[in-house]
Amino acid sequence: MRSRLAGKRMLIVLDNAARPGQIRPVLPGDPGCAVLVTSRDALRGLVEQPGASRVHVGGLTPAESNTLLARILGDEAVRNEPAAAAELAELCTHLPLALRIAAANMIDDEHPRLAEQLGRLREGNRLAALAADGDETVTVRAAFDLSYEALAEPAKRAFRLVGLAPCQDLTPEAMAPLADCAPHQARRLLDQLAAANLVQQLGPGRYQAYDLLRVYAHERALAEPEDQALARLQTYYLHVVAEAADLLGPEVPSLVPLPPRQGPTRFDDRDEALDWMTAELPNLVPLIQQGRGEIVWQLVDSLRGFFYAQRLATEWQLVTQAGLGAAAVAADEVAEAAMRYNRAALDWSRGRANEAADGFARALEVFRRTGLRVGEYSALTNLAIALSEMGDLDGAATRFADALALAENEPTRLAPVLFNLGLVQVSLGETDEGFSYLARARAICAELGIEHGEVNCLNNLLNFSRHMGRFEAVEEYFERGVAMSRRLGNQESESGLFNAMALVRLDFGRQDEAERMAATALELADSPSMFRSRIDALNTLGDVALVGDRPAEAIEHYRQALDLSRQRDLRFGEVEALIGLTYAMRDNSRALAHAVEAVELTARHELRLCEGRALLAQAHVHLRREETEAAIDFAERAVALLRKTGLRLWWPRALVVLAAAHRAAGDAATADRHDAEATWLLGVMGLAPSSN
């Protein structure tokens, strides 16, 4: 052949080459010739030849798939059913052979209906449907058979195992337990499959089979089953998930027994664990959904802290449902309670406090009866949080006290209880005691390296420091909290910190800076799951607009916050919005209605942190309406309550309104005395008297 080609300029096409050895003997020696080789294999040995280059031919693009279908069936057929054409191309994985067969099977129809062909592919055996009518040799399966049969037996087995695993992709570390071999051997097997174009390498160390190839691999796996392979894969994932969970949330206890750890430590730090968990989540969800027995609920419970921190509600719901189903089939009461606890935690993250409280209470009953103290502690703590959100602060305080007794001498459990008990005590008006609980919780978290816990403490310490007029440490709380939130990727905490500091800036008259920070807080709370932070930011933007004498803008922000709070049954956000609307409304009757509602809500739910300010807002409206007697009455009640609860930021502001009411009533001496006290109190905090 070489002698025949000598002196000629020719293009030689060598189609469907199996290996480099078939090609080398027929390569022309004359420089005037070019050779085009097609192959199912990567032919890596051939690429090393001088002048050789490899072009990978993947599937068609969506537009190219559309063009191919239109070329075979006619433009009208594709134009009439664009959605069906697009889905048909997806089901064919944009492979030209599959698309040609699917289209060819409709050619004889007078009016080809893509939707009918689509139905056949959706409902039946997709590979069987992708065969040319009347010609058994023209099938997608036959094309895949050629590639599969060319493999050595170990690579064939590896390909079958790829079809057995429900994962979207595989790493050598996951392939190793699946194939029961060492990771370096698993990598070699995956590389062989990639060279045969039976899997594609998505990135370093991550491999995936096209959809149709996965269907084909699954058929092969069912024909030669390996009973223990999937169990080995699930066990591998459980051990790695449990290790990652310990790094991501050391304070989150396991509610179900876990097997002893195996193998070396896989992660050097928290960031590595988070990156792995994020990358593997698309594999973990289907693995759990298709699993059976205890490993299902073990995986679900180990993922709880990750789901909560990342606010991944959809994935959390899918796996929790699978866990509940597996526990019910096994009739395992404790496992079912643990899964109900998971679902209650998901409900709370979605703002469904009533459903969450019910779920935690049901789990608590089982944990108590079976003597699972860690479950009892966890259910008590989270039931108390849900009750607090619903406005039942006394009920919350009782559960927190019970949890505190269970958590003594166990710092990782003690910190969350102290933190939440601090929130409740401050809300009940026991500000000094509550603040000390928060400070203790922060110290424990800092000592143990529980960063999520510390950043939550910093957020609330900043917020309550402001209410209590303790501005000395707010900059440190803010700067450390923001740095930590960004390191953790916790936008919700960062939003809360920016929101609290925006209010501090507003207190000190730095309105432009306050507005920028509040806008940042709202921007950070862009996820639907961050509705609490969004409510807070909207209320703060209302405050900024109000101080800037933009009442219409303020009312719009407050109304948005009010609507969202009522949708989620969040009392604090609702009261804050009502107080804001009281000040912003120019219609005194409507303003008074908002103030009265705020006072009633704070009294009914014992929201001492808000009640004094609600009374102050009502006093302000009565003053505007020239109802001096009522204004004095409500202002005096506000002063007394704010003094009792230690909310020093608001106490002098109430004195200013009380002074104005006395002055309006003609009692200038009393008014001057209250004004002087207010000025002195503001000066102690470093604040100047404000006309607003």
Secondary structure, 3 states (H helix, E strand, C coil): CHHHHCCCCCEEEEEEECCHHHHHHHCCCCCCCEEEEEECCCCHHHHCCCCCCCCCCCCCCHHHHHHHHHHHHCHHHHHHCHHHHHHHHHHCCCCHHHHHHHHHCCCCCCCCCHHHHHHHHHHCCHHHHCECCCCCCCEHHHHHHHHHHCCCHHHHHHHHHHHHCCCCCECHHHHHHHHCCCHHHHHHHHHHHHHCCCCEEEECCEEECCHHHHHHHHHHHHHCCCCCHHHHHHHHHHHHHHHHHHHHCCCCCCCCCCCCCCCCCCCCCHHHHHHHHHHHHHHHHHHHHCCCCHHHHHHHHHCHHHHHHHCCHHHHHHHHHHHHHHHHHHCCHHHHHHHHHHHHHHHHHCCCHHHHHHHHHHHHHHHHHHCCHHHHHHHHHHHHHHHHHHCCHHHHHHHHHHHHHHHCCCHHHHHHHHHHHHHHHHHCCCHHHHHHHHHHHHHHHHHHCCHHHHHHHHHHHHHHHHHCCCCCCHHHHHHHHHHHHHHHCCHHHHHHHHHHHHHHHHHCCCHHHHHHHHHHHHHHCCCHHHHHHHHHHHHHHHHHHHHCCCHHHHHHHHHHHHHHHHHHCCHHHHHHHHHHHHHHCCCHHHHHHHHHHHHHHHHHCCCHHHHHHHHHHHHHHHHHCCCHHHHHHHHHHHHHHHHHHCCCCCHHHHHHHHHHHHHHCCCHHHHHHHHHHHHHHHHHCCCCCCCC
